[in-house]
Amino acid sequence: MMRILLVHDERLLRSALADRLARESDLEVFHTRWRTASARARSSCPDVCVADLDWSDPYNRPSLGELQRVGAEPEGGNGRGDGTGTTAGLQPPSDSGSCRLLVLAAANRPGPLRHAVQARAFGYVNKDGTVEQLLTAIRLVAGGERFVDESLGFAFLKAARMPLTRRELNVLSLVVEGASIAEIAGSLRLSPGTVRNYMAAITRKTGARSRVDAVRISLEEGWL
């Protein structure tokens, strides 16, 4: 019996999908929202974490890598929760423990897909696909094989071309939190002028009209 943890912030869709997966005789399904995902992974000890890459709180992006590590190294034994191909640029998947990460991705949101690649996920399924495709991916990933939905190919290319540097993302993340130029400069040990230069570069690279517009674009693309 394979233990599956489904992580999705939309309760109705999550419950419906969990019920459908649970009809399979070889699957035991648990489900939760992102906010409680780490705790549920520790209690359910899943073989595969099926995680939706769209989360309800865009200002607090969850750590996919942490979810995978928590699932692989459960605390307190094997307690059970109460059920509530290849592509260029992909890193080798993580196999440090028994839990493997399979993500549900949208082709028009390359940012979250980039985060999944950085977390070294085992599987990538297009959310526009079928349940049968998801089941195939779950079984392959549980068996240690990779699954990459070919329809996500263009999204992977866009994810690889994300225009902002790590430092620019750090600056923009602090802008999202409401920090002023002076506060950002103090936090990152930069001069206010350097922070302004970073903001000008961010606005130019994102094609934004203003700082607020740059934040909106970056959140919509999933870069933050």
Secondary structure, DSSP 8 states (H G I E B T S, - for coil): -EEEEEE-S-HHHHHHHHHHHHTSTTEEEEEE-GGGHHHHHHHH--SEEEEES--S-TTS---HHHHHHHHHS-SSSS---------TT------SSS-EEEEEE-TT-HHHHHHHHHTT-SEEEETTS-HHHHHHHHHHHHTT--EE-GGGHHHHHHHHT----HHHHHHHHHHHTT--HHHHHHHHT--HHHHHHHHHHHHHHHT-SSHHHHHHHHHHHT--
